[in-house]
Amino acid sequence: MERRTPIWTTVKYLSLLVAVFGVLYPPYIIVANAFKTREEFNLKPATSLPDSFLNFSNFGQAYQAADMTSAFGNQLIIIVCTLVLNIALGSAFCYAVGRFQFKGSGLIIGLFMFATIIPGITTQVVNFKTIQGLGLHDHLGGPVLLYVGADVLMIFIYLQFIRNIPYELDESAMIEGASLLKIFTTIIFPLLVPATATIAILKVISIYNDFFVPLLYLPSPEKVVVSTSLMRFFGNNSGDWQMVSAALLIIMIPTALLYLFLQRYIFAGVTNGAVK
C-alpha cells in the first residue's frame, strides 16, 4: 500500500524536482551562453543570462567555423541510408521470423538476444579491420554499414508490433489472391508506422549523437559530421565556449523538430482501425 505521509510526499516531489533540474540545467547553460559576446562570457558567470537574446553573431560564426554545411550534408547521407536499409531489412526480417514458424527461427532470435550481452568494445578491432578490408575506411559507407548492423532493439520492437497484428488480415488477403510480398507491403508495413517512427527517432538520435564511429572511421576534414565538427572550436589549451554553445544549439534543433513531428506516431495503436 502506498505511503501518503507528508514526509514521503515531500521526498517524492523533491526527487522529481532534482530530476527536472538535471534534465533542464544543461540546455539552459547552452542557451544562456550561446547569445553572449566574448566579453560577457569572460566577465559573467556561465549561469547568468545574456544582455540580449538578439545577438545572433555567434551562430553565423559557429556555422562557418565548423563547416556545418558539409557536416549536416554528410550526416544526412549517413542517416538516410541507414534508416532506409534498417527499416527495409529489419521489418522484412521480423515479418518472416514473427509471422512464420520454421526450423531455426527460435535459434535466430536467441542469437540476437545473445548479441546484447557482448560488450561492444570487444568487437571494435574486428569491425575496424572489416571496414578497412572492404575499402570503406574514410568513406561514408563505413559508418552506414556499422549502423545498419544487428540492431537488437529494432528487432524486438518490430517483432512485438508484428505479433500483435491479427493473422486474420493475412488470411483475408490470401483469399483475395495476394502474394506474401503484397501482404507485407500493403497491409503489414503500413501498420508498422508507430514502430517505424519509434525506431527512426531512436536511430537518428543514436547516430546524431555518436562521436566515436565518425572520429575513428571518417578522419578526413571533408568527411566531418555534426559531432566531430565541434572539435574545430578547440585548440590545444582553450575553447571558444560561447561559439561552442551556439553550435550545440544549432545541432540540437533538428532532433527537437524530429521528435515533435513524430511523437504522435509513437504511442498510436498498431492495429487502430485495422479490424472493425
C-alpha positions in Angstrom: 0.0 0.0 0.0 1.4 3.4 -1.0 2.5 5.6 1.9 0.9 9.0 1.9 2.7 10.7 4.8 3.8 14.3 4.4 7.5 13.3 4.6 7.1 10.7 1.9 5.2 13.1 -0.4 7.9 15.8 0.2 10.7 13.3 -0.7 8.8 12.2 -3.8 8.4 15.7 -5.2 11.9 16.8 -4.2 13.3 13.9 -6.2 11.2 14.9 -9.2 12.5 18.5 -8.9 16.1 17.2 -8.8 15.4 15.1 -11.9 13.9 18.0 -13.7 16.8 20.2 -12.8 19.3 17.6 -14.0 17.5 17.5 -17.4 16.9 21.2 -17.9 20.1 22.7 -16.5 22.5 21.7 -19.4 20.2 23.1 -22.1 19.7 26.3 -20.0 23.5 26.7 -19.8 23.8 26.2 -23.6 21.1 28.7 -24.4 22.3 31.3 -21.9 25.9 31.3 -23.3 25.0 30.9 -27.0 23.9 34.6 -27.1 26.7 36.1 -25.1 29.6 38.0 -26.6 33.2 37.0 -25.7 33.4 39.9 -23.2 30.1 38.8 -21.5 31.3 35.2 -21.3 34.6 36.2 -19.7 33.1 38.7 -17.2 29.9 36.9 -16.2 29.1 33.6 -14.6 28.1 30.8 -17.0 24.7 30.6 -15.3 23.8 34.3 -16.0 21.6 35.4 -18.8 23.0 37.3 -21.7 22.4 41.0 -22.1 20.4 40.4 -25.2 18.9 37.4 -26.9 19.1 39.2 -30.2 22.9 38.6 -30.6 23.0 36.1 -33.4 26.5 36.7 -34.5 27.8 33.6 -32.7 25.5 31.4 -34.7 26.8 32.6 -38.1 30.4 32.4 -37.0 29.9 28.9 -35.4 28.2 27.7 -38.6 31.1 28.8 -40.8 33.9 27.8 -38.4 32.5 24.3 -38.0 31.8 23.9 -41.7 28.3 22.8 -40.8 27.1 22.7 -44.4 29.4 19.7 -45.0 28.7 18.3 -41.6 24.9 18.3 -42.0 25.2 17.1 -45.6 27.4 14.1 -44.6 25.2 13.4 -41.5 22.1 13.5 -43.6 23.5 11.0 -46.1 24.5 8.6 -43.3 21.2 8.9 -41.5 19.0 8.5 -44.6 21.0 5.5 -46.0 21.0 3.8 -42.5 17.3 4.4 -41.9 16.3 3.1 -45.4 18.3 -0.1 -45.0 17.5 -0.6 -41.3 13.7 -0.2 -41.8 13.6 -2.3 -45.1 15.8 -5.1 -43.8 14.6 -5.1 -40.2 10.8 -5.1 -41.0 11.2 -7.8 -43.6 13.3 -9.9 -41.3 10.8 -9.6 -38.4 7.9 -10.3 -40.7 9.5 -13.6 -41.7 10.5 -14.6 -38.2 7.4 -13.3 -36.4 4.8 -14.4 -38.9 6.0 -17.9 -39.9 7.3 -20.8 -37.9 10.3 -22.6 -39.5 13.2 -24.7 -38.3 15.8 -22.5 -36.7 13.6 -19.4 -36.1 14.0 -19.7 -32.4 17.8 -20.1 -32.7 17.9 -16.9 -34.8 16.1 -14.9 -32.1 18.3 -16.5 -29.5 21.4 -15.3 -31.3 20.1 -11.7 -31.4 19.5 -11.9 -27.6 23.0 -13.3 -27.2 24.3 -10.3 -29.1 23.0 -8.0 -26.4 25.4 -9.3 -23.8 28.5 -8.9 -25.9 30.4 -5.7 -24.9 30.6 -3.5 -28.0 34.2 -2.5 -27.2 35.4 -6.2 -27.7 34.4 -6.1 -31.4 36.0 -2.8 -32.3 39.2 -4.3 -33.7 37.3 -6.8 -35.8 34.9 -4.1 -37.0 37.8 -1.8 -38.0 39.7 -4.5 -39.9 36.5 -5.5 -41.7 35.7 -1.9 -42.7 39.3 -1.4 -43.8 39.3 -4.6 -45.8 36.2 -3.5 -47.6 37.8 -0.2 -48.6 35.2 1.8 -46.6 37.6 3.5 -44.2 37.3 7.2 -44.6 34.1 6.6 -46.7 30.6 7.4 -45.6 29.6 3.8 -46.4 31.7 2.6 -43.4 29.6 4.2 -40.7 26.4 3.3 -42.6 27.4 -0.4 -42.6 28.2 -0.3 -38.9 24.9 1.4 -38.0 22.9 -1.0 -40.2 24.5 -4.0 -38.4 22.4 -6.1 -36.0 20.2 -3.6 -34.2 18.7 -5.8 -31.4 16.3 -3.1 -30.1 14.8 -2.6 -33.6 14.3 -6.3 -34.0 12.4 -6.6 -30.7 10.3 -3.5 -31.4 9.2 -4.8 -34.8 8.6 -8.3 -33.5 6.4 -7.0 -30.7 4.3 -5.0 -33.1 4.1 -7.7 -35.8 3.0 -10.4 -33.3 0.1 -8.1 -32.2 -1.3 -7.7 -35.7 -4.2 -10.2 -36.2 -3.3 -13.0 -38.6 -6.9 -12.8 -40.0 -5.7 -9.8 -42.0 -3.2 -12.1 -43.8 -5.7 -14.8 -44.3 -8.3 -12.4 -45.8 -5.6 -11.0 -48.2 -4.6 -14.6 -49.2 -8.2 -15.5 -50.0 -8.2 -12.5 -52.4 -5.1 -13.9 -54.1 -2.5 -11.5 -52.6 1.1 -12.7 -52.5 3.2 -12.6 -49.4 5.2 -9.6 -50.8 1.9 -7.7 -51.4 0.6 -8.6 -47.9 3.8 -7.3 -46.4 4.0 -4.1 -48.4 0.3 -3.1 -48.4 -1.0 -4.5 -45.1 1.7 -5.3 -42.6 4.2 -2.5 -43.2 1.6 0.4 -43.1 0.5 -1.0 -39.7 4.1 -0.7 -38.5 4.1 3.1 -38.8 4.2 3.6 -34.9 7.1 1.1 -34.6 8.9 2.7 -37.6 8.5 6.1 -36.1 9.9 4.9 -32.8 12.8 3.2 -34.4 13.6 6.2 -36.6 13.7 8.6 -33.7 15.9 6.3 -31.6 18.2 5.6 -34.6 18.5 9.2 -35.7 19.3 10.3 -32.1 21.8 7.5 -31.7 23.6 8.3 -35.0 23.4 12.0 -34.5 25.0 11.9 -31.0 27.6 9.3 -31.9 31.1 10.6 -31.7 33.3 7.5 -31.7 32.4 6.0 -35.1 32.8 9.2 -37.1 36.0 10.1 -35.3 37.5 6.6 -36.0 36.2 5.9 -39.5 35.9 9.4 -41.0 39.3 11.1 -40.3 39.3 13.4 -43.4 38.2 17.0 -42.7 35.8 16.9 -45.7 34.0 13.9 -44.1 33.1 15.8 -40.9 29.7 15.2 -39.3 27.9 17.3 -36.7 29.5 15.6 -33.6 33.1 15.8 -34.9 32.6 19.4 -36.2 32.7 20.7 -32.6 36.4 19.7 -32.4 37.2 22.6 -34.7 36.5 25.1 -31.9 39.2 23.8 -29.7 42.9 24.3 -29.8 45.5 22.6 -27.6 44.6 24.5 -24.4 41.4 26.6 -24.9 38.0 26.7 -26.4 35.7 29.4 -27.6 32.8 28.4 -25.4 30.1 30.9 -26.5 30.6 29.7 -30.1 30.5 26.1 -28.9 27.2 26.8 -27.2 25.9 28.4 -30.3 27.0 25.4 -32.4 25.4 23.0 -29.8 22.1 24.9 -30.0 22.2 24.6 -33.9 22.9 20.9 -33.6 20.0 20.4 -31.1 17.4 21.9 -33.4 17.0 19.1 -35.9 16.5 16.3 -33.3 14.0 18.5 -31.4 11.9 19.1 -34.5 12.1 15.4 -35.5 10.7 14.4 -32.1 8.0 17.0 -32.2 7.0 15.8 -35.7 7.0 12.1 -35.0 6.0 11.8 -31.3 2.3 11.4 -32.1 3.1 8.2 -34.0 5.0 6.5 -31.2 2.0 5.6 -29.0 -0.5 5.2 -31.7 -2.3 1.8 -31.7 -0.6 -0.6 -34.0 -3.9 -2.1 -35.3 -6.1 1.0 -34.8 -8.8 0.8 -37.3 -7.5 -2.4 -39.0 -10.2 -4.7 -37.6 -13.7 -3.4 -37.3 
